[in-house]
Amino acid sequence: MPSNSDYKFSNNWFVHSAKAIWDQIIPQLNPRKILEIGSYEGASTCYLIEKLGHQQDIELHCIDTWAGGIEHQGTDMAAVEQNFWANINLALAKVSHRVDLVVHKGFSDLKLAELLTQGKRNYFDFIYVDGSHQAPDVLCDAILSFRLLRKFGLLAFDDYLWHEHLPYGVDPLRCPKPAIDAFTNLYCRQLRIVSAPLYQVYIQKISD
Ligand SMILES: C[S@@+](CC[C@H](N)C(=O)[O-])C[C@H]1O[C@@H](n2cnc3c(N)ncnc32)[C@H](O)[C@@H]1O
């Protein structure tokens, strides 16, 4: 049986921003159909496989270009993608239940639209948006994900407060917050914001 030290993670993003919250919400929600936008080396993906694959069959869709965002300039994304596959295979080897893993390599707008055209409207129990940090991309991910999420399902955004340190300050088009704010305002009659530490935003779908 592989151990946790066999994983190849080059950062602690998931542990710092999401793990403590997911330890609370994932057992409560107990999702079976999961979609992740932004997998990188698979830290959040492996968590979900390990946490859920011990107790039930799950279907897990991962969308990533493995080309990185503006924050990954200088990163060897081919090595990141290799680590993703190595890590995922370790996690899959640890669990007893069936994990239907569907990896969609490409831009999230196209891949989310494909899932919709495949009839997956109102399909997913849990969607994690952790892909592009550019506001227009995040807004697109949010709106398409909302359509793919089932009623009372949970949509989670990472990096609500992430921004670049630019000479002229914060560029509101190059960070997720304005997009997440616009989405939660426009959909305020169809969602409920779930209480969580502010670096991430969690919403529950109340109606279509
Ligand atoms: C912050 S990382 C994801 C971290 C991962 N969830 C974890 O817990 O370690 C963001 C990922 O989103 C991907 N990405 C950036 N823009 C994207 C886009 N428009 N469509 C699909 N993936 C994108 C990048 O390649 C990168 O791997």
PDBQT file of the ligand as one rigid body, heavy atoms in Angstrom, charges set to zero:
ROOT
HETATM    1  C1  LIG A 301      -3.979  26.628  -8.562  1.00  0.00    +0.000 C 
HETATM    2  S1  LIG A 301      -3.750  25.327  -9.689  1.00  0.00    +0.000 S 
HETATM    3  C2  LIG A 301      -4.855  24.063  -9.077  1.00  0.00    +0.000 C 
HETATM    4  C3  LIG A 301      -4.422  23.517  -7.750  1.00  0.00    +0.000 C 
HETATM    5  C4  LIG A 301      -5.072  22.211  -7.328  1.00  0.00    +0.000 C 
HETATM    6  N1  LIG A 301      -6.513  22.319  -7.238  1.00  0.00    +0.000 N 
HETATM    7  C5  LIG A 301      -4.485  21.762  -5.986  1.00  0.00    +0.000 C 
HETATM    8  O1  LIG A 301      -5.244  21.615  -5.015  1.00  0.00    +0.000 OA
HETATM    9  O2  LIG A 301      -3.273  21.567  -5.899  1.00  0.00    +0.000 OA
HETATM   10  C6  LIG A 301      -4.577  25.940 -11.125  1.00  0.00    +0.000 C 
HETATM   11  C7  LIG A 301      -4.577  25.010 -12.340  1.00  0.00    +0.000 C 
HETATM   12  O3  LIG A 301      -5.516  25.551 -13.274  1.00  0.00    +0.000 OA
HETATM   13  C8  LIG A 301      -5.046  25.338 -14.576  1.00  0.00    +0.000 C 
HETATM   14  N2  LIG A 301      -5.687  26.352 -15.447  1.00  0.00    +0.000 N 
HETATM   15  C9  LIG A 301      -5.424  27.670 -15.510  1.00  0.00    +0.000 A 
HETATM   16  N3  LIG A 301      -6.243  28.274 -16.389  1.00  0.00    +0.000 NA
HETATM   17  C10 LIG A 301      -7.044  27.309 -16.889  1.00  0.00    +0.000 A 
HETATM   18  C11 LIG A 301      -8.103  27.293 -17.860  1.00  0.00    +0.000 A 
HETATM   19  N4  LIG A 301      -8.537  28.408 -18.461  1.00  0.00    +0.000 N 
HETATM   20  N5  LIG A 301      -8.708  26.112 -18.129  1.00  0.00    +0.000 NA
HETATM   21  C12 LIG A 301      -8.297  24.958 -17.524  1.00  0.00    +0.000 A 
HETATM   22  N6  LIG A 301      -7.308  24.912 -16.603  1.00  0.00    +0.000 NA
HETATM   23  C13 LIG A 301      -6.688  26.071 -16.297  1.00  0.00    +0.000 A 
HETATM   24  C14 LIG A 301      -3.536  25.457 -14.490  1.00  0.00    +0.000 C 
HETATM   25  O4  LIG A 301      -2.914  24.709 -15.532  1.00  0.00    +0.000 OA
HETATM   26  C15 LIG A 301      -3.260  24.898 -13.081  1.00  0.00    +0.000 C 
HETATM   27  O5  LIG A 301      -2.858  23.535 -13.147  1.00  0.00    +0.000 OA
ENDROOT
TORSDOF 0
